Structure formats: C-alpha cells, structure tokens
C-alpha cells in the first residue's frame, strides 16, 4: 500500500502550502482550493501511511489505489504549472496568469482527491497487519540431495568444512585463524540452505552437539534464544521464559560442549527503527560464543550482505550459481535419476536451454520435477523450449526478496527494471533519476552522518541499502582508465522485477516490430525504448498514453539499424516526463527548441554528439540534473551553450565540462548547485566569469570546488564574501592564481594583496584536500596550520614567493604533503612542526625547489608514520637529517639534480630497514 503513495504526497502538501501562501496567487478562489487540497492530502496520508507495508490483493482496492496514484500525479502537474506562473509573475512583475486552464484543472483535481479521501478509510479497513514478517515455510536440516546427487559447489563445500572441522595444525586454516561465524551468502535459489545441510549432516561426530535453527523472522534476542532452546532441548520454552531464564538454561546445556549452530534463512529486520534494534538478535550469538566450548562454530545462510555484517561474520562464502554442465547433471538426475537423458532430442534441447537458468540449482530442480511428470518426448520438449515460463517457484522465491523490502526501496528498485539485462549501473546517475522522480525525501537516513540529510545523501543511502541486500553487486574491475564503480543486477532478479513491475515500467527493445507486439498499460509511467523504435512508438500509441509517462530512457539499438530522429514531433508526445535520457541517441547534434514544452522535466541526459544547446533549455525551471555523456572521457564538444543558464534556479547537478560551468554568468543564482564546480573569478570590468561574491549563497556546494583567476580578487573583504567556511560539504578545494607577470617572476616583490585574499578564503574545518597554485604571496595564511582538522592532503604548486613552508604539525589527519616549484624556500626545520607533530603523515614530495639546502633536524617522534619521501630536481639539497628519527621503514626516491649522495644520508638508511634509490 505504501508503494502507491510514495514521498510525493508529503512534498505535494509542502508545495501546495507554498503556492497558497504566495502574494501572487491571483486565480479567483485558488488559495482556498489549495488549502482544501492540503487538508485532503493530509487526511489521505494519515489513513494510508506512505510507509505502510500492508499488501493489497483485493482487485477493487488495487484499482482504487492505482487511481489514487494517478490523482497524485495530476496534482503534481498542476502544482508545477502554478509554480511556473508564480515564477513568471515574480520575474516580470506582470500580474497576469497565462494558463487559464490551470484554475479549472485545480477545481477538478480537488474534487477527485476529495472523493478519494472519502474512500481512503475503506482502503485501510480490512487490510492485514502492516508487518514485514511475511509467511515463510520452515526449513529442516535434512539434505534434499545425497552426496551422489550434490552437483556443483564442491570447492565451496571444501572451503566451508576446512573452517568447521578441527585442524591438525591447531585453530588455523592455512596459517589463518579459523572464523567463528561463517556466512553463506547468495540470491534466491542459489543453494545456500542445501550447502549448509550437507555440512550439517557431515558434521555428525565432529561436534558434541549440532543445532539447526530456522532464523527467518527471529529479530530479537528473545526470539532467537527460544529457537535455539527448542532445537537444543527438543521442546517449546516452558511458560513465559524470559531472556535471563533462557540464557541461564542454555548456558547449562551448552557450556561443556563443542557445538555447531546453523542459522538458516537469516533476514534483515526491516521494520527496525534504529541500528540498535536491528542488531538485537546478535546478542543471542554473543551468549552462544561465551557459553559453548572453544572450537564451536556458527554457520548462517542469508541473501543479504547486511545480515552477515549484523551477525559479525568472520568469513563469507558467496554462491553465484553452478556451472552449466553441473546444472545439466542436476536437472537430469532430478528428472530420471541419472546424469544423462536417454532421449537425444530432449538432451540437445536441455544443453541449449540450461544457460537460461543462470546457474540456479533451484531452477534445475524445478524443471527436473516438471519433466519427471511427463511421459512423451513432445511434452518434455515443450517444457524445455519454454523453460522460463516453468520457473514459478524460482520467481516466487525472488519475489519474496522484493516483497520483504520497505516501500521506498521497492519503488527505487522497481524503476531499475526499465534498464536492459546486464546494465552497468552508476550509483550517482541512478540516484539523480530517483530524485527527479520524487522517490527521495530530504530527511534523516541511518547512513547520513553529521546532521547532513540532503536528497543526494539519502538517495545514495537507498542505493547502499540495496547493495547490502545483495540486489546490486559491484562489477569486477576490468582495468582501463575509467575507475567509476559500477554495479549489476543478477539476471534472475532482473527478470523478477520486470514481471512484478509490468504495470508501472516497460522496456521495448529489438527492432521496430517490437513496438507492435508490446502494449503499454494505462498505468505505466516509466519507459525505456531502443532508439530505432521511436518512430513506431509514435505511430502505434496514442498521445494520451505517452503524455502520462514520467520517464523516457532511449537505449542503443540491439543491431546496426538506423536510429529514429529525436525531433520536435517526438518530444511533444512526452509532455509529462520528469526523466528524459537521450544519451544513446547518438545521431542527436541539436536539441529541438520544443524542449521547452517539457515543463516538468527534472533530469535531462544528452549524448556526447551534441553541438548546439538551444536557449529554450533555460526555460526548464524544475531541471535538477543536466548531464552530457562523454564528460568523463572528455569527448563532449559543445559549440554553443545557452547564455542564461542561471535561470535554472533548481539545478543541483551540472554534469558537463568544467569549462562550460566556468562560463555561466550569474552562477550565484543557482544556489542549489552541488559540484564539482569550476569557478572563474574575474574583475568587474570583464564580461565572462564570476565575481567571488557570487559564491556567498551557494552553501549546497559539495565535492570539489575549484576557484581560478584569484589575481582578479582585489581584497580580503571581497574574498570573505565567498563564505567558504560555510561550504561544509566541499571536501576538495582548489585555489589558483593566474600566470605570473613575466616582469615579476625573478626578484620582483611578493604580492601583499594576495596574502590578504588567501586569508579571506578560509575554508571550513572539515576540508579533506587543499590545492594552492601560483599563489604570489610571501607568507602562509594563519588558518592553514591550526584550523584544518580533517585535512588529509595538501598540495602547494608554483608558489614562487612563499619563503617558508607553512607550520603544519598541528594538522592531526595530514597524510600527504606535495610541494612543487617553491623557489624561495631554503630550509625545512623544526619550526615546520610548530607546537605539534605529524601523527599521520605518510608521504612527502619535494619537487623543483632550486634554493632548498636542507631538511634539518626535527623533534623526536615528529614523523611516526612517514613511509615515503620523493625528491625531484632539488640541486642544492645536501642534508636530510630531519629524517633521522623516522620510526617506520622509509622509502626514499631521489630523481634529477641534487647534492644528496648515499654517503650523506641519515644513519637509518645504513641499517637495511629503510631503503633509497637514485634515478
């Protein structure tokens, strides 16, 4: 039930209140209608909780909920139009509303929502308890397969028993400590329980006591202790045994014995409201580890990685399917008791179709059981030819995983069904789409720290939650230049969400005939389509169906056929889209001006082939993310960029070339903009670039902030207007002055104005990385040595007038100091430490410092973690005595001109513990 309501209803109430409160609301009676709308939405939310996990199976109620979802979408569209008109009035000062239909639409939707409110109580009445503890059959410890029919996973079984059985070399396996808690992790139908059963059976005689517990739904310490008691004592708990009593009785039973405890089918406690509650059940294991004899083991099976973390698993055995040959053996053995099929025609079909089962032992068993019931070759061939439609048990098992999710994760995960199989998901891009669709609320989330609760943080928390439930898997890196983390969805899981989301999400691929074969239900709101199918889509489906879509994702063609043209005729069919991703429309070089008709769009993705971005883009007031494909590969080549991008005041992410961002005039109006951002400071007389004061209100900036052209900033007062100390989400700050005046490079005076400007650019204390380039001042800012509590990396580049290194010893987190082209620095001495030391400094780079003579004595224990020093082109450097007291083994690399020789190195390099190399 909660899935139908989503976060939209809360956001709609806020927007409706804001619209009703504005002084520009001139439609007659609109203020009262909006207030009535808020009241009705509030009542619906109270009666039908958006977080409700109640399942609705009654078709009449389902129809009403679909209608409610439709009504809420209509309210969203009308409120968007109201906000656009209010924005126009505020911008122009002309009190004339252009869209006369808006008021009439509002009257209609207020009436509809009012009727829905009256029916909301009926929807809630008679609904089952809102609990995530769904019914699930108990599992027993007896193996389904005997040793002879246990096909596949032999390496996993060997790995498991090595950690379970007593080892001749003591409590170690191959020199490693044996884990106490072992998690068997894998998707539905992957054979986790059967692998645990095989080990449980073979553990007889190797443990004093074996305990098998079906752990599903046992979310508290009491629940789990009772199940362990039942297995150990062979009976239900006596009376109202409390936790203390259970602990005492179990301690008596377990204390003198070496035990094997198997917790089968462990699930995350989804209804837990906080982390402590979610981990209640683990306390039962704490008792087991304290009571049972040394050498006892715990094995748990689970689908969710988060459960292995909750129960503090020391080792994880991941099951991702058995090989096709083993699948064939298992299928045939289930069907006829042998590994071969005597009917050659049937066997050939099995060999062809087995890869579709994706290594799932449950799928092989299910097909084998179906074949066992058939007597003729034709009947068997019919099953094998249509193998996927005979996987009902597998589908239901995967569906259970989906139904166990809370509504907000169901909503986000279901959306992923519009992407093709084996799609490589980028968490950032997917999160931005979820935000654009209203799936994400700006509120507290367990993963969000330090009080920060932006939509980006919450959306990434949702993604990480799905990873923790093993619904996304990190793709193994294939090397290459792109280090972006990408994730995949197991194909059977993807197949399941496509089936479960068929009324909401549709994907059309193949050739243009695929469109004719695919019907789009009226309830569908998210569509992906191959680019060669767009023309056929326009012909076959009425505009009223396409107008209601909220997502249009254009995919690459499956073949080399010609793509459809994305023209104004195509775009006008999708007036309701929030997410428009055309990155695969690689024939697109110019965006049609009719893009301005897509008034509701929040996410716009365009291909790297784009050359001309029309001015109409700046009319998309609600746009949150604008992305040009090819940014990471530096292949986007825009020749024309809209002049008034600063009109897009709701923009949060500009995933485009930094150069384009640097040329957006009036960027300070885009106060919600995040990052990475390159800011080009200019003098008041220059036209292109930014005044530093524009940064003042941009407190949403996060990630990387680069400010270039700081020589154009005239004073400390002007620099202070940037309010960098308020940009608490910025983690990397790059400050860069322009190229120096050739007349002042050698021997000219230092720039005193630059000293004041840098002083005024004080960042917040939580900054992680700072880069200062071409700073022409002689002294360091006062804030650098003492107020950067989280700084881990400091780069000083081409600061040719700086006469000494900053005092950095009081930076508790500094790990890297990289210094290059500091022409005036002659000595590094103990004053470099100040009153402190470098507790975490691991690496120092000194590059192109022509006047540097020595790295002098340092206080003892000043460099306890220093492990690497690189020196490049320091021709006068002759002493490194400051390294004498280094504690860790040190690697010294010297390259280029230098006066250092192996003979004048500190004594630590003669002991063999530290090493050096001259290039």
Order of alpha helices (4+ residues) and beta strands (2+ residues): alpha-alpha-alpha-alpha-alpha-alpha-beta-beta-beta-alpha-beta-alpha-alpha-beta-alpha-alpha-beta-alpha-beta-alpha-alpha-alpha-alpha-alpha-alpha-alpha-alpha-beta-beta-alpha-beta-alpha-beta-alpha-alpha-beta-alpha-beta-beta-beta-beta-alpha-beta-beta-alpha-beta-alpha-beta-beta-beta-beta-beta-beta-beta-beta-beta
